[in-house]
Amino acid sequence: MRPVTRTLLALPLAAMLAAPAGAQGSGMMGGGSGMMGGDQGGPMGPGMMGGRMGHGPMMGMHGMMGDPSDRIEGRLAFLRAELDITSEQEDEWDAFAEAARASAATMGEMHGKMTSMQDPPSLPERMSMMEDMMTARLEALRAMEEAVGPLYDALNPEQRETADSLMGMM
């Protein structure tokens, strides 16, 4: 499998594993209080990083979604059952599951930092926080990509079809 294909598969998978169930209504580009603010006033409006703490820096998305590390074991159990992982695929699954847990833990740490802030951060602090978040997310995505490739390669065609449908863009 080409590296680009693995990357494209890893991104939605990482997003699905990191996002709690029911968070689909607050997407990154609009509606609700997603990353780009939607009806919240744009990219730096109350949705993502602007506004007051009550509507909060990060409270728009993270306050609504909860800790990304919550329920990771349930999500992994669901995926494992739906993919019908065989004993021959255990090693690849285990590596993938560990990468998913690490990704969720990283996002959970970021969530904890954001929600524990007492005062609204200054603009330079917000920019630094955004950079830290993006860096952490990129590192987690790269680790997921490394684990998704071998797992996907180990899946049979039916399992791949299931993975493609369950782990596609949501």
C-alpha distance (Angstrom), angle and dihedral (degrees) to the residues before:
residue distance angle dihedral
M1 . . .
R2 3.78 . .
P3 3.82 117.7 .
V4 3.82 91.3 -120.8
T5 3.81 90.9 56.6
R6 3.80 90.9 50.2
T7 3.79 90.5 49.9
L8 3.79 91.6 50.6
L9 3.80 89.9 50.5
A10 3.80 94.2 46.0
L11 3.80 96.6 53.2
P12 3.82 99.4 61.0
L13 3.80 90.5 37.9
A14 3.77 92.0 54.3
A15 3.79 90.0 46.6
M16 3.78 91.9 49.7
L17 3.78 92.9 49.4
A18 3.78 93.4 45.9
A19 3.82 96.4 45.9
P20 3.78 118.1 76.2
A21 3.78 118.7 -127.5
G22 3.77 113.2 -84.6
A23 3.80 95.1 29.7
Q24 3.79 93.0 107.6
G25 3.79 93.0 98.4
S26 3.79 91.9 66.4
G27 3.77 100.5 58.7
M28 3.76 126.1 175.9
M29 3.77 96.5 -104.3
G30 3.74 106.6 40.5
G31 3.74 152.1 -32.6
G32 3.75 120.5 74.8
S33 3.74 116.7 7.0
G34 3.77 102.3 -43.7
M35 3.76 128.5 148.6
M36 3.75 96.0 -72.9
G37 3.75 92.9 47.7
G38 3.81 99.1 -118.1
D39 3.78 103.8 -160.4
Q40 3.77 88.5 -1.3
G41 3.76 95.6 91.2
G42 3.78 107.3 -87.8
P43 3.78 138.4 -63.4
M44 3.77 96.5 -35.2
G45 3.78 97.4 32.3
P46 3.79 121.4 111.5
G47 3.81 92.4 -68.4
M48 3.79 102.2 73.3
M49 3.73 118.6 10.7
G50 3.76 108.7 -25.0
G51 3.72 136.3 78.5
R52 3.76 130.2 46.6
M53 3.77 125.7 -40.0
G54 3.81 93.6 -103.3
H55 3.79 89.7 63.1
G56 3.63 83.4 22.3
P57 3.68 150.0 -169.3
M58 3.77 98.2 -77.5
M59 3.79 93.5 -6.2
G60 3.79 91.6 105.2
M61 3.77 93.3 64.3
H62 3.79 106.0 16.5
G63 3.77 97.6 37.3
M64 3.78 89.6 55.9
M65 3.79 97.4 39.9
G66 3.78 99.3 43.2
D67 3.75 127.1 -147.6
P68 3.82 110.6 -21.0
S69 3.80 90.3 -143.3
D70 3.81 91.9 61.0
R71 3.77 114.5 110.5
I72 3.82 96.3 1.2
E73 3.80 90.1 140.0
G74 3.80 91.1 55.2
R75 3.79 91.6 49.4
L76 3.79 91.0 48.9
A77 3.82 91.7 48.0
F78 3.81 89.8 51.0
L79 3.81 92.9 50.0
R80 3.79 92.8 45.1
A81 3.80 91.4 51.6
E82 3.80 94.3 44.7
L83 3.80 91.8 48.0
D84 3.82 90.2 45.7
I85 3.81 92.3 -138.2
T86 3.81 111.3 -150.0
S87 3.78 128.5 -144.6
E88 3.82 88.5 -104.9
Q89 3.82 89.3 58.6
E90 3.83 95.9 48.8
D91 3.81 97.0 103.5
E92 3.80 93.4 50.8
W93 3.81 91.4 44.0
D94 3.81 92.2 49.2
A95 3.82 91.6 51.3
F96 3.79 90.2 48.4
A97 3.82 92.8 47.3
E98 3.81 91.6 50.5
A99 3.80 90.8 50.4
A100 3.82 89.7 49.0
R101 3.81 91.1 49.9
A102 3.80 91.5 48.6
S103 3.80 90.9 48.5
A104 3.80 91.5 49.6
A105 3.81 90.9 47.4
T106 3.80 91.2 51.4
M107 3.78 91.4 49.8
G108 3.81 89.9 45.4
E109 3.80 90.3 54.7
M110 3.80 90.6 50.6
H111 3.80 89.8 47.8
G112 3.80 90.4 51.4
K113 3.78 92.3 51.4
M114 3.79 92.2 49.5
T115 3.78 97.0 46.7
S116 3.80 95.2 44.4
M117 3.79 94.5 59.5
Q118 3.80 112.9 117.0
D119 3.81 99.7 -166.9
P120 3.77 130.4 37.8
P121 3.80 109.9 -97.8
S122 3.77 121.0 -118.3
L123 3.80 119.6 -109.4
P124 3.83 93.3 -97.4
E125 3.81 89.8 48.0
R126 3.81 90.8 49.8
M127 3.79 91.2 50.1
S128 3.80 90.5 50.2
M129 3.80 90.9 48.1
M130 3.79 91.1 50.2
E131 3.79 90.8 50.5
D132 3.81 90.9 49.4
M133 3.80 90.6 49.3
M134 3.77 93.4 49.1
T135 3.79 92.2 46.7
A136 3.80 92.0 49.6
R137 3.80 91.1 46.6
L138 3.81 92.1 49.2
E139 3.80 91.9 49.7
A140 3.81 90.5 48.4
L141 3.81 90.6 48.1
R142 3.79 91.6 51.2
A143 3.80 90.9 50.8
M144 3.81 90.0 48.9
E145 3.79 90.3 49.2
E146 3.80 90.7 54.5
A147 3.79 90.2 53.2
V148 3.81 97.9 40.3
G149 3.81 94.6 56.5
P150 3.81 97.8 60.7
L151 3.80 92.1 39.8
Y152 3.80 92.5 50.5
D153 3.81 90.4 46.7
A154 3.83 89.3 53.3
L155 3.81 93.7 52.1
N156 3.78 121.8 97.1
P157 3.83 119.0 -125.5
E158 3.81 93.8 -93.3
Q159 3.80 91.6 49.6
R160 3.80 90.4 48.1
E161 3.78 90.1 52.8
T162 3.81 89.4 51.9
A163 3.81 91.2 46.7
D164 3.79 91.2 48.7
S165 3.81 91.7 51.6
L166 3.81 97.8 41.3
M167 3.74 97.0 39.9
G168 3.78 99.1 39.0
M169 3.79 126.4 109.7
M170 3.78 108.8 -54.2
